[in-house]
């Protein structure tokens, strides 16, 4: 419920309680549409609320906020809890349909490299932030780290006094190559944090909008978002490179 005073409701997920009383939960994991409906700040707040609501439902504890409500219970059955929850989610959470809609909208393959995506993101960042962009975008394409008589290079395009960030595209990659790209980006961020003593790390991932294994890509990104959060990296995924710049400004203020 975005605004309790207006009575506006958004369905952010579904819960299926099996015969043993176990909650099976699927929550909204795609927030680009909320950015279009409202703004980036609202979408980020919604993501946090969705995460804590899911944890509360799985733990059978009180919901975390007064503007998160459950509908009245209804009967559902199927071959398995996973199949039931999947069918309910597809039928009742329109905000979650965007990824599949993108696949249907255009059957042509989209192949955009990380360099191309970064150019789009950084140009948009310069457009909306003006001179502040120079205080976020690294002047050199790579950061040099001297260790003894060797010089190593880290791929960190974004850096402020308190944060560092990177931009990765998985649009033209297979699942295996996408996973490798994410691991490499995380490794550079972790090393850079130790060398430069920055507290906040961000990874902005522009994912494929059209792919044969789109659902598997989504699952991979969801998994890495959780794993990286445990390592202190906030990973955010997008369907469009131009949506990244506003989040960079919010995450890395100067």
C-alpha positions in Angstrom: 0.0 0.0 0.0 2.0 3.1 -1.2 -0.1 5.6 0.6 -2.4 4.4 3.4 -4.5 7.6 3.2 -5.5 7.0 -0.4 -6.2 3.3 -0.1 -4.0 2.5 -3.1 -3.0 -1.2 -3.1 -0.1 -2.9 -4.9 0.2 -6.7 -4.8 3.9 -7.4 -4.0 3.7 -11.2 -3.6 1.8 -14.3 -2.7 1.8 -16.8 0.2 0.8 -20.4 0.0 0.2 -22.3 3.3 0.5 -26.1 2.8 -1.2 -28.8 4.7 1.6 -28.9 7.3 1.2 -25.2 8.0 4.5 -24.2 6.2 4.5 -20.8 4.4 5.7 -20.8 0.8 6.4 -17.3 -0.3 7.2 -15.6 -3.6 7.7 -11.8 -3.5 8.2 -9.1 -6.1 11.9 -9.2 -7.3 11.6 -6.7 -10.2 11.4 -3.0 -9.4 12.0 -1.2 -12.6 8.3 -0.7 -13.2 7.9 0.9 -9.7 10.7 3.4 -10.7 8.6 4.3 -13.7 5.3 4.6 -11.7 6.9 6.5 -8.8 10.7 7.1 -8.6 14.0 5.4 -7.7 13.7 6.3 -4.0 10.2 4.6 -3.8 11.5 1.5 -5.7 14.5 1.2 -3.3 12.3 1.5 -0.2 9.8 -1.0 -1.7 12.6 -3.5 -2.3 13.7 -3.2 1.4 10.2 -3.6 2.6 9.6 -6.6 0.3 12.7 -8.3 1.7 11.8 -7.9 5.3 8.2 -8.9 4.6 9.4 -12.1 3.0 11.5 -12.9 6.0 8.6 -12.2 8.4 6.3 -14.5 6.4 8.7 -17.3 6.3 9.4 -17.0 10.0 5.6 -16.8 10.9 6.1 -13.5 12.7 4.3 -10.1 12.6 4.5 -8.2 9.4 7.1 -5.4 9.6 4.9 -2.4 8.7 1.3 -1.3 9.0 1.0 -0.6 5.3 1.8 -4.2 4.4 -1.4 -6.2 4.6 -2.6 -9.7 3.8 -5.7 -10.4 1.8 -8.3 -12.8 3.1 -7.3 -16.5 2.7 -8.5 -18.5 -0.3 -8.2 -22.1 -1.2 -5.5 -23.3 -3.7 -4.1 -26.6 -4.7 -1.7 -28.1 -7.2 1.0 -30.6 -8.0 3.5 -29.0 -5.7 3.9 -25.9 -3.5 6.3 -24.5 -6.1 3.9 -24.9 -8.9 1.0 -23.4 -6.9 3.0 -20.4 -5.8 4.3 -19.8 -9.4 0.8 -19.9 -10.9 -0.6 -17.6 -8.2 2.3 -15.1 -8.6 1.8 -15.0 -12.4 -1.9 -14.5 -12.1 -2.0 -11.9 -9.3 1.2 -9.9 -9.3 1.2 -7.8 -12.5 4.2 -5.8 -11.3 6.2 -9.0 -11.5 5.3 -9.7 -15.1 7.6 -7.1 -16.7 10.6 -9.5 -17.2 8.5 -12.0 -19.2 6.7 -9.2 -21.1 10.1 -7.9 -22.3 10.9 -11.3 -23.6 7.6 -11.4 -25.6 7.9 -7.8 -26.8 11.0 -8.4 -28.9 12.3 -11.8 -30.1 15.5 -10.4 -31.5 18.7 -11.0 -29.6 20.2 -8.1 -27.7 24.0 -8.1 -27.3 25.5 -5.1 -25.5 29.0 -5.2 -24.0 29.9 -3.9 -20.6 31.9 -1.1 -22.3 28.9 0.0 -24.3 26.6 -0.1 -21.3 29.0 1.9 -19.2 29.2 4.6 -21.9 25.4 4.9 -21.7 25.3 5.0 -17.9 28.2 7.5 -17.5 26.8 9.8 -20.2 23.4 9.8 -18.5 25.1 10.4 -15.1 26.9 13.4 -16.6 23.7 14.7 -18.1 21.6 14.6 -14.8 24.4 15.5 -12.3 26.5 18.0 -14.3 29.8 18.8 -12.7 29.2 16.3 -9.8 29.8 13.5 -12.2 33.5 14.2 -12.2 33.5 13.5 -8.5 31.9 10.1 -9.0 33.5 8.8 -12.2 37.1 7.7 -12.0 39.3 9.7 -14.2 41.2 6.6 -15.2 39.4 3.5 -16.7 41.2 1.3 -14.2 42.7 1.8 -10.7 46.3 1.0 -10.2 47.5 -1.0 -7.1 51.2 -1.3 -6.4 52.2 -4.4 -4.5 56.0 -4.7 -4.1 57.5 -4.4 -7.6 54.3 -5.3 -9.3 51.4 -3.1 -10.5 47.9 -4.6 -10.7 44.8 -3.0 -12.2 41.3 -3.0 -10.7 38.2 -2.3 -12.8 36.4 0.3 -10.6 34.8 3.0 -12.7 33.0 4.7 -9.8 34.6 6.1 -6.7 33.8 8.8 -4.0 35.2 9.5 -0.6 33.0 6.9 1.0 32.0 4.4 -1.7 33.1 2.5 -4.8 31.0 1.0 -7.6 31.2 -0.9 -10.8 28.9 -1.4 -13.8 28.5 -4.8 -15.5 26.5 -6.0 -18.5 25.3 -9.5 -18.8 23.2 -8.8 -21.9 25.4 -10.7 -24.4 26.6 -13.5 -22.1 25.8 -17.1 -21.4 24.9 -18.0 -17.8 28.5 -19.2 -17.3 30.1 -16.1 -18.6 27.6 -13.9 -16.7 28.5 -15.7 -13.5 32.3 -15.2 -14.2 31.8 -11.5 -14.9 29.9 -11.0 -11.6 32.6 -12.9 -9.7 35.4 -10.8 -11.3 33.6 -7.6 -10.5 33.1 -8.6 -6.9 36.8 -9.6 -6.5 37.9 -6.1 -7.7 35.5 -4.4 -5.4 36.6 -6.4 -2.4 40.3 -5.8 -3.1 39.7 -2.1 -3.7 37.9 -1.8 -0.4 40.9 -3.1 1.5 43.3 -0.9 -0.4 41.3 2.3 -0.4 39.3 1.8 2.8 35.9 2.6 1.4 32.8 1.4 3.4 30.1 1.1 0.7 30.4 -1.1 -2.4 27.9 -1.1 -5.3 27.5 -3.3 -8.3 25.1 -2.1 -11.0 24.1 -4.9 -13.4 22.3 -4.4 -16.7 20.8 -7.8 -17.5 19.5 -9.3 -20.7 15.9 -8.3 -21.7 15.7 -11.2 -24.2 17.3 -14.5 -23.6 16.6 -18.2 -24.1 17.2 -18.8 -20.4 15.7 -15.5 -19.1 14.2 -17.1 -15.9 17.5 -18.8 -15.2 19.3 -15.4 -15.6 16.8 -13.8 -13.2 17.4 -16.6 -10.7 21.2 -16.2 -11.1 21.0 -12.5 -10.4 18.7 -13.0 -7.4 21.2 -15.5 -6.0 24.2 -13.2 -6.5 22.3 -10.3 -5.0 21.9 -12.3 -1.8 25.4 -13.6 -1.8 27.0 -10.3 -2.4 24.9 -8.6 0.3 26.5 -11.0 2.8 29.9 -9.7 1.6 29.0 -6.1 1.9 28.2 -5.4 -1.8 24.8 -4.0 -2.8 24.0 -5.4 -6.2 21.2 -3.9 -8.3 19.9 -5.1 -11.6 18.2 -3.2 -14.4 16.6 -3.9 -17.8 17.7 -0.6 -19.2 21.1 1.1 -18.8 19.5 4.6 -18.6 17.8 3.6 -15.3 21.2 3.1 -13.6 22.4 6.7 -13.3 19.7 8.0 -10.8 20.6 5.2 -8.4 24.3 6.0 -8.6 23.5 9.6 -7.6 21.5 8.4 -4.6 23.9 5.7 -3.6 27.2 7.7 -4.0 26.4 11.3 -3.0 29.1 13.9 -3.3 
